Amino acid sequence: MELTKAKAIIILIIVFGVSLTGYYVYSVYLVEPTITIGFLEADLHHLALFVALEKGWFEEEGLKIVTRVYQNGMAEMDGFKAGEIDIGYLGIAPALIKRINADINITVISAVNVNGSAIIVGKNSQINSLQDLAGKNIAIPGYGTVQHFLLLLALEKANLTEKDVTITRGFGPSNMELMLSGGDIDGFVAWEPFCADAVTKNIGYYLVRSGELWKNHPCCVVAVRSDFLAKHRDIVTKILEIHVRATKWIWENFEEAVEIAVKRTGFSEEAIRLALENIAFIYNPDLEGIRTYLEKLIENEIILVDESFNVEQFLTEFIDLSILETVESTL
């Protein structure tokens, strides 16, 4: 009798164990995970993502998507580190800086746009040239952002350094607009459509667009947490297919893209149309341009490396275009 009970217990344990194993396999390998995509506050650069969300293309592919908004790219990189997001739209500068300085393991898989930022100065600031920035208070979204990099480039062109200006950082672009309107700062560097919004509201004017500082400079990229890519390459491929589809759709459907941009950012149509004159949407990264970013960031000691650091080897590991090449071959 006791032996029979023992056998029954053993059988129950085995069945329970098999069930747990089966559930684990089902939940890990058969059920699509919820994917969290990060992007920046009302960033018009990320219009391809807004289009895909608006059109329901993720759902069409059976993908469960949630989004998370960040104040700037450095904060989004911290989101990668904390495991808050799996994939993100963000600037190449913070992606490079935090990948190296903080060892946040992400992989760049596509470009998003070129150009798209500007230095906006107050309408009463009497700043008419880059040289006039000397002694002025200029706000940027954060240290190490694309906008910080572009300000450094502007100062270099004017034979100025960071010591020649007061740099206010740590505020989102919407706050910087308010600060400029209130006279708390003389200008700011931000992404579109915040720049165009300040102009259309007569708060400030374009001192220089980023493409005038560096023609068709790289800006935002699509990056993925490297461990997520290793486990879910099929999902990343689907998302990249959607990104390419959305980018091409923008090229061919400008008027509807304007409508989506107005809806998704909350800015006026006037501001959106002006802002879009300052952005070009792409998906193939400019590798030479990214190399230039990296070298300049090292030169300015924003990225800290030793003599053994190999730029080419790093970029080969940091940027993986194999999925994009596969996607393009099927288009």
Buried (B, 14 or more C-beta within 10 A) or exposed (E): EEEEEEEEEEEEEEEEEEEEEEEEEEEEEEEEBEBBBBBBBBBBBBBBBBBBBBBEBBEEBEBEBEBEBBBBBBBBBBBBBEEBBBBBBBBBBBBBBBBBBEEBEBBBBBBBBBBBBBBBBBBEBEBEEBEBBBEBBBBBBBBBBBBBBBBBBBBBBBEBEEEBBEBBBBBBBBBBBBBBBEEBBBBBBBBBBBBBBBBBEEBBBBBBBBBBBBEEBBBBBBBBBBEBBEBBEEBBBBBBBBBBBBBBBBEEEEEBBBEBBBEBBEBBEBBBBBBBEBBBBBBEBBEEBBBBBBEBBBEBEBBEBEEEEEEEEBBEEBBBBEBBEEBBEEE
